Amino acid sequence: MYLKSLIVNVSFITVAAFIFVGCSAKNLQFVKQPELGSSLTNKSRVIVTRSDGASGCDYIILDGNKRIGHINDSDGLLLWDREPGLLILRSEKQNDLCGGNSTSINYYLKPEEIYKIDFSVHKTLKGHGFKLLQGNVLTEQERELQKQQAVNEQRKKDLVEEQKKQKVIVNEFIEKKDFEKLKSYTDQNPNAVYYVKDESLRLVLTGPKGMKVGDIRKLIKEKESEVIIISLIKRVKTPYKEYTLDEIRTLKSFGLSDKIIATMIDVTTELLKDEQRRKEQEFFLSEQNRIMKENKQTKTIYQNVGAKQQKTVGDAVIDKATDAVIDKGINMLLDRLF
C-alpha cells in the first residue's frame, strides 16, 4: 500500500514538473522576428515582454486575429513589425494553472515607432494585463487623419476600378460607332468622356445630362436666349472641365458665345472647390492627358512607318473609329445626337 502511494505521489510530482518545465519553455514566436536594431520603413515595431515571473502560466499573444506566439514567463519576448494604425493586442490562456481570462487592449501606433508593452497575468495593471512602457500613441486628431487617409486610399482604388470599367465600355461604343449609347452612358457617367480620344466629340459630350456642350449648342440653334442658357448652366451640379485655349476655340466653333463659355468656366471653378470632386476630376484628367500623349505618339509612329503598317502604340481600333467620326463630320454627328 505504501509502495502504491509512493508511486502515485512520484507520478504526480513528475507530471507537475513536466507541466511546469514544459510550459516555461514555451516562449515561441510564430511570425517572422526582425532584428532588434534593424531599421523601420513606414512600419511600427511591437515588443511584448513578461515581467510577472509566473512560470507555467502559458499564454498566446495575438495582434488582432493574428497569432504572434507563446509567451510564458519573465524570459519571454515577442517582437514583430506591422502596419501603423490600430493595434488590437490580445492574450489567450493556454492552461488553467494561473487562471485569468483572455485580455485585450487597443493602441494606435505611429509609423517608424517602437512600442514596448509589458504583459502580466495579474489583473493589477491598467489595460487588464497589458501596459505600454515605450512608444508614442496617436492623438485623436492623428487618428481622424489616419481614418481619412484610409478612406481616400479606398476611394482611389475604387476610382481605378471605375476607370478600367468606363474605358472598356467607352471603347466598345466607339468601336461599334454607337454614339447614341455613348451619349447615354456619358449622361450617367460624366467622367467617362475623358476616354473619348477625338477632341470635338469629347467636348460635346462634356457636362451634366441635359446641359452637355451638345445640349447647349442645340439650345443656341433653337434660338433660345443667351440669358436663359446662362441661367440653366448656373444650375448644374456637375462640373464641365478646365478648358484649354484650343478647347475654347473649338467651343466657339460650335457657336457658343464668350459669355456662355465664361459661365461654364465659372461654374466649373466653383464646383471644383470641393476637394473630393477636384480629386476625381484630376484623376480622370490625368488619364485623358495620358491617352492624348499616347495618341500623338501613335500618329507620329504611324506616319513614319507608312499608312499600311499596323500601329505599335495606342489602340488602333479607337483611332480608326474616331477617324471615321472626323471623316463623317462632327456637325452631322452632333445634329444626330442632340
C-alpha positions as CSV (number, residue, x, y, z in Angstrom):
1,M,0.0,0.0,0.0
2,Y,2.9,2.3,0.9
3,L,4.6,1.5,-2.3
4,K,1.5,2.2,-4.3
5,S,1.1,5.6,-2.6
6,L,4.7,6.4,-3.3
7,I,4.4,5.6,-7.0
8,V,1.3,7.8,-7.2
9,N,3.0,10.7,-5.5
10,V,6.1,10.3,-7.6
11,S,4.0,10.2,-10.8
12,F,2.1,13.3,-9.7
13,I,5.3,15.2,-9.0
14,T,6.8,14.1,-12.3
15,V,3.7,15.2,-14.2
16,A,3.6,18.5,-12.4
17,A,7.3,19.1,-13.0
18,F,6.8,18.3,-16.7
19,I,4.0,20.8,-17.0
20,F,5.9,23.4,-15.1
21,V,9.1,22.9,-17.0
22,G,7.4,22.2,-20.3
23,C,5.3,25.3,-20.1
24,S,8.1,27.6,-19.1
25,A,9.9,26.6,-22.3
26,K,7.0,27.7,-24.5
27,N,8.4,31.1,-25.5
28,L,7.9,30.6,-29.2
29,Q,7.2,33.2,-31.9
30,F,5.1,32.2,-34.9
31,V,5.7,35.2,-37.1
32,K,9.0,36.5,-38.6
33,Q,11.1,38.2,-36.0
34,P,13.1,41.2,-37.2
35,E,16.5,42.1,-35.7
36,L,16.2,44.4,-32.7
37,G,18.4,47.1,-34.2
38,S,17.1,46.8,-37.8
39,S,15.6,49.9,-39.4
40,L,11.9,50.6,-39.8
41,T,10.4,52.0,-43.1
42,N,6.8,53.1,-42.6
43,K,6.3,50.3,-40.1
44,S,5.7,50.1,-36.4
45,R,7.6,47.7,-34.2
46,V,5.9,45.9,-31.2
47,I,7.8,44.2,-28.4
48,V,5.9,42.3,-25.8
49,T,7.7,41.1,-22.7
50,R,6.6,39.3,-19.4
51,S,7.5,40.8,-16.0
52,D,5.4,38.8,-13.5
53,G,7.7,35.7,-13.4
54,A,4.7,33.4,-13.1
55,S,6.3,30.4,-14.7
56,G,3.9,27.8,-16.0
57,C,1.2,30.4,-17.0
58,D,1.2,29.9,-20.7
59,Y,-0.5,32.5,-23.0
60,I,-0.7,33.2,-26.7
61,I,-0.4,36.8,-27.8
62,L,-2.4,37.9,-30.8
63,D,-2.3,41.0,-33.0
64,G,-6.0,41.2,-33.8
65,N,-6.7,37.7,-35.1
66,K,-3.1,37.0,-36.0
67,R,-1.3,34.6,-33.6
68,I,2.1,36.1,-32.8
69,G,3.4,33.5,-30.4
70,H,3.5,31.9,-26.9
71,I,4.9,33.9,-24.0
72,N,5.3,32.0,-20.7
73,D,7.5,33.7,-18.1
74,S,9.8,36.6,-17.4
75,D,12.2,35.4,-20.0
76,G,9.6,35.6,-22.8
77,L,9.8,38.2,-25.5
78,L,7.9,38.6,-28.7
79,L,8.9,41.0,-31.4
80,W,7.3,41.9,-34.8
81,D,6.8,44.7,-37.3
82,R,3.4,45.7,-38.5
83,E,1.5,48.4,-40.4
84,P,0.9,51.6,-38.3
85,G,-2.6,52.3,-37.0
86,L,-4.9,50.3,-34.8
87,L,-3.3,47.5,-32.8
88,I,-5.7,45.2,-31.0
89,L,-3.4,43.4,-28.7
90,R,-4.9,40.2,-27.2
91,S,-3.9,37.3,-25.0
92,E,-5.4,33.9,-24.7
93,K,-4.6,31.5,-21.8
94,Q,-3.5,28.0,-22.8
95,N,-3.9,26.3,-19.4
96,D,-5.6,26.9,-16.0
97,L,-2.6,26.9,-13.8
98,C,-2.8,30.6,-13.1
99,G,-6.3,31.4,-14.1
100,G,-7.1,34.8,-15.6
101,N,-9.4,35.3,-18.6
102,S,-8.3,36.5,-22.0
103,T,-7.3,40.1,-22.2
104,S,-7.4,42.8,-24.9
105,I,-6.3,46.4,-25.3
106,N,-6.1,48.9,-28.2
107,Y,-3.2,51.1,-29.2
108,Y,-3.0,53.5,-32.2
109,L,0.6,53.1,-33.5
110,K,2.7,55.7,-35.3
111,P,4.9,54.8,-38.3
112,E,8.6,54.1,-37.5
113,E,8.0,54.0,-33.8
114,I,9.0,51.2,-31.4
115,Y,6.4,50.0,-28.8
116,K,7.4,48.1,-25.8
117,I,4.5,46.5,-24.0
118,D,4.6,44.5,-20.7
119,F,2.2,41.6,-20.2
120,S,1.2,40.3,-16.8
121,V,-1.3,37.6,-15.8
122,H,-2.1,39.6,-12.7
123,K,-5.1,42.0,-13.1
124,T,-3.4,44.9,-11.4
125,L,-2.2,46.8,-14.4
126,K,-4.2,49.3,-16.4
127,G,-5.4,47.6,-19.5
128,H,-6.2,44.3,-17.8
129,G,-2.9,42.6,-18.4
130,F,-1.0,45.0,-20.8
131,K,0.9,48.1,-20.0
132,L,2.6,50.4,-22.6
133,L,6.2,51.0,-21.4
134,Q,7.6,52.7,-24.6
135,G,6.2,54.3,-27.7
136,N,4.0,57.2,-28.7
137,V,0.4,56.6,-29.5
138,L,-1.6,58.6,-32.0
139,T,-3.6,61.6,-30.8
140,E,-7.3,61.8,-31.5
141,Q,-6.6,64.3,-34.3
142,E,-4.0,62.0,-35.8
143,R,-6.4,59.0,-35.6
144,E,-9.0,61.0,-37.5
145,L,-6.4,62.0,-40.1
146,Q,-5.4,58.3,-40.5
147,K,-9.0,57.3,-40.9
148,Q,-9.4,59.9,-43.6
149,Q,-6.3,58.7,-45.4
150,A,-7.7,55.2,-45.3
151,V,-11.0,56.4,-46.8
152,N,-9.0,58.3,-49.5
153,E,-6.9,55.3,-50.3
154,Q,-10.1,53.1,-50.7
155,R,-11.7,55.8,-52.9
156,K,-8.6,55.9,-55.1
157,K,-8.8,52.1,-55.5
158,D,-12.5,52.4,-56.4
159,L,-11.7,55.1,-58.9
160,V,-9.1,52.9,-60.6
161,E,-11.7,50.1,-60.9
162,E,-14.2,52.6,-62.2
163,Q,-11.6,53.9,-64.6
164,K,-11.0,50.5,-66.1
165,K,-14.7,49.7,-66.5
166,Q,-15.5,53.1,-68.1
167,K,-12.6,52.8,-70.5
168,V,-13.7,49.4,-71.8
169,I,-17.3,50.5,-72.2
170,V,-16.5,53.8,-74.0
171,N,-14.1,52.0,-76.3
172,E,-16.7,49.4,-77.2
173,F,-19.3,52.1,-78.1
174,I,-16.7,53.9,-80.2
175,E,-15.6,50.8,-82.0
176,K,-19.2,50.0,-82.8
177,K,-19.9,53.6,-83.8
178,D,-22.9,53.5,-81.4
179,F,-22.7,57.2,-80.5
180,E,-26.3,57.3,-79.1
181,K,-25.4,54.7,-76.5
182,L,-22.1,56.6,-75.9
183,K,-24.1,59.8,-75.2
184,S,-26.5,57.9,-72.9
185,Y,-23.6,56.3,-71.0
186,T,-21.8,59.7,-70.5
187,D,-25.1,61.1,-69.3
188,Q,-24.9,58.7,-66.4
189,N,-21.1,58.7,-66.0
190,P,-19.9,62.3,-66.9
191,N,-16.2,61.4,-66.2
192,A,-16.3,58.7,-68.9
193,V,-15.9,61.4,-71.6
194,Y,-12.2,61.5,-70.7
195,Y,-11.7,58.2,-72.6
196,V,-13.0,59.7,-75.9
197,K,-9.9,60.4,-78.0
198,D,-11.4,62.8,-80.5
199,E,-11.4,66.3,-79.0
200,S,-14.6,67.6,-80.7
201,L,-16.6,64.5,-79.7
202,R,-15.2,64.6,-76.2
203,L,-16.1,68.3,-75.8
204,V,-19.7,68.0,-77.0
205,L,-20.3,65.1,-74.5
206,T,-18.8,67.1,-71.6
207,G,-21.1,68.2,-68.8
208,P,-24.2,67.0,-66.9
209,K,-27.2,65.3,-68.5
210,G,-29.4,67.8,-70.3
211,M,-26.8,70.5,-70.3
212,K,-23.8,69.0,-72.1
213,V,-22.0,71.2,-74.6
214,G,-24.0,69.5,-77.3
215,D,-27.3,70.4,-75.5
216,I,-26.1,74.0,-75.2
217,R,-25.3,74.0,-78.9
218,K,-28.8,72.7,-79.6
219,L,-30.4,75.4,-77.5
220,I,-28.5,78.0,-79.4
221,K,-29.6,76.5,-82.8
222,E,-33.2,76.6,-81.5
223,K,-32.8,80.4,-80.8
224,E,-33.1,80.1,-77.1
225,S,-32.0,83.4,-75.4
226,E,-28.4,83.6,-74.0
227,V,-29.8,84.8,-70.6
228,I,-31.9,81.6,-70.3
229,I,-29.0,79.4,-71.4
230,I,-26.6,81.0,-68.8
231,S,-29.2,80.6,-66.0
232,L,-29.5,76.9,-66.9
233,I,-25.7,76.5,-66.8
234,K,-25.6,78.1,-63.4
235,R,-27.9,75.4,-62.0
236,V,-25.7,72.4,-63.0
237,K,-24.3,70.2,-60.2
238,T,-21.6,68.6,-62.2
239,P,-18.5,70.5,-63.5
240,Y,-17.6,70.7,-67.2
241,K,-13.9,70.7,-67.3
242,E,-10.9,73.1,-67.1
243,Y,-10.8,74.0,-70.8
244,T,-7.5,74.7,-72.6
245,L,-7.3,77.6,-75.1
246,D,-7.6,75.1,-78.0
247,E,-10.7,73.6,-76.5
248,I,-12.2,77.1,-76.0
249,R,-11.7,77.8,-79.7
250,T,-13.4,74.5,-80.5
251,L,-16.4,75.5,-78.3
252,K,-16.6,78.8,-80.2
253,S,-16.7,76.9,-83.5
254,F,-19.8,75.1,-82.1
255,G,-21.5,78.5,-81.8
256,L,-21.0,79.1,-78.0
257,S,-20.6,82.8,-77.1
258,D,-17.9,84.1,-74.9
259,K,-20.4,84.8,-72.1
260,I,-21.7,81.2,-72.2
261,I,-18.2,79.7,-72.2
262,A,-17.2,82.1,-69.3
263,T,-20.2,80.9,-67.3
264,M,-19.3,77.3,-67.9
265,I,-15.7,78.0,-66.7
266,D,-17.0,79.9,-63.6
267,V,-19.4,77.1,-62.7
268,T,-16.7,74.5,-63.0
269,T,-14.3,76.6,-60.9
270,E,-16.9,76.9,-58.1
271,L,-17.9,73.2,-58.2
272,L,-14.2,72.1,-58.1
273,K,-13.7,74.0,-54.8
274,D,-15.0,70.8,-53.3
275,E,-11.8,68.8,-52.6
276,Q,-13.2,65.4,-53.3
277,R,-14.8,66.4,-56.6
278,R,-11.5,68.1,-57.7
279,K,-9.5,64.9,-56.9
280,E,-11.9,62.9,-59.0
281,Q,-11.6,65.3,-61.9
282,E,-7.8,65.4,-61.6
283,F,-7.7,61.6,-61.5
284,F,-9.7,61.3,-64.8
285,L,-8.0,64.3,-66.4
286,S,-4.6,62.6,-65.9
287,E,-5.9,59.6,-67.8
288,Q,-7.1,61.8,-70.6
289,N,-3.7,63.5,-70.8
290,R,-2.0,60.1,-70.9
291,I,-4.3,59.0,-73.7
292,M,-3.8,62.2,-75.7
293,K,0.0,61.9,-75.3
294,E,-0.1,58.2,-76.4
295,N,-2.3,59.2,-79.3
296,K,0.2,61.7,-80.5
297,Q,3.0,59.1,-80.3
298,T,0.8,56.7,-82.2
299,K,0.2,59.2,-85.1
300,T,3.9,60.0,-85.3
301,I,4.9,56.4,-85.5
302,Y,2.1,55.6,-87.9
303,Q,3.1,58.4,-90.2
304,N,6.8,57.4,-90.2
305,V,6.3,53.7,-91.0
306,G,3.6,54.2,-93.6
307,A,-0.2,54.0,-93.8
308,K,-0.4,50.3,-94.4
309,Q,1.7,49.2,-91.3
310,Q,-0.1,48.4,-88.1
311,K,0.3,50.9,-85.3
312,T,2.5,49.8,-82.4
313,V,1.4,52.3,-79.8
314,G,-2.2,53.1,-78.6
315,D,-5.4,51.5,-79.6
316,A,-5.7,51.2,-83.4
317,V,-9.4,50.3,-83.2
318,I,-10.2,53.5,-81.4
319,D,-8.1,55.6,-83.7
320,K,-10.0,54.1,-86.7
321,A,-13.4,54.8,-85.1
322,T,-12.5,58.4,-84.2
323,D,-11.1,58.9,-87.7
324,A,-14.4,57.8,-89.0
325,V,-16.1,60.4,-86.8
326,I,-13.9,63.2,-88.2
327,D,-14.4,62.0,-91.8
328,K,-18.2,61.9,-91.3
329,G,-18.2,65.4,-89.9
330,I,-18.7,66.3,-86.3
331,N,-21.5,68.7,-87.0
332,M,-23.6,66.0,-88.7
333,L,-22.9,63.7,-85.7
334,L,-24.0,66.5,-83.3
335,D,-27.2,67.0,-85.2
336,R,-27.9,63.3,-84.8
337,L,-27.1,63.2,-81.1
338,F,-28.7,66.4,-79.9
